[in-house]
Amino acid sequence: MPLPVTAVKMVPVDEDSFVAIGYVAPARQLRVTFRNGTTLLYQNVPGFRYEGILAAPRKEAYFKTFIEHQFIAKPAPPPEQS
């Protein structure tokens, strides 16, 4: 069953591997758009992790340490822009 497309505001970031991140608080879903165009949807991510990656001076290091292998990720269609 395909994942529902949820409107989410994507925040541009300047990192080597990804270009934008967004968060859907009610669903606890973190979206990460990578430089290759792939968007992954990380499930059950607490809001403080999203706030943490936004505040981190090295977002890619934060992502690799606290998100990448800690949460289940599935391919996601590009979100609708709100």
C-alpha positions, 0 to 999 in steps of 0.5 A: 500500500503506498504511503499517503502524500502529506503536505509538508514544508521542506527546509533547504539545507546545504549538505553533501548528501541531502538538500532538504528536510521536513517534518510532519508532527502529528504523524512523527514523520521526517522527510529527507530529500537527498542530492540524487533526488530520492526522498525517504520518509523516516517513521516515528521520529520524535520532534526533538530529533527534527529540531536537533537536526535543524539546530546542528552545525553539522547536519549530516553528522547529526543525521548519521548519528541520530536518525539514519539507522535509528528509524525505519525509512521508506521511499516517499513521493515528493511532498505537496508544498504547503 
